[in-house]
Amino acid sequence: MRASFELLDHTAEVKLRIRAPSFAELATEAGRAVARLELGRAAPAAEGAYRDVVVRSPDREALLVDWLNELIWLAETERWVATEFEVHAATDTMLQARVRGVTVDEAPARIKAATFHGLKVAPAADGLEAEVILDV
């Protein structure tokens, strides 16, 4: 046998496209998408108290990635998936939200991370459009 290598397609990513009238609504929709992926189904009704989540980043694109990674981290470390979102403030560098969710028996481990690969947040007709790749 001769030494060789091969590049193979891999299905370890999900590309998420979000459209919304504002960055606050974009973050909310992205959060709902993460909940759907983490739970593997439509999210059940949220339970319990709200949690305050504040994320700061150098720009709007990084802010979207950091927001999603915060939600993924909560799911993994606390076995809690955010399903209901109230964004109170959103700028290009800061997002402040109150979230509620559901406790799950096991950490979902369906999404490893939101990535910067192929990331975009851009103006679109009547709002914004974003694309972010999730490592699953």
Beta strands, then each sheet from edge to edge (+ up, - down):
strand 1: 13-20
strand 2: 47-56
strand 3: 80-90
strand 4: 94-103
strand 5: 113-114
strand 6: 120-124
strand 7: 127-135
sheet 1: 1+ 7- 5+
sheet 2: 1+ 7- 6+
sheet 3: 2+ 4- 3+
end
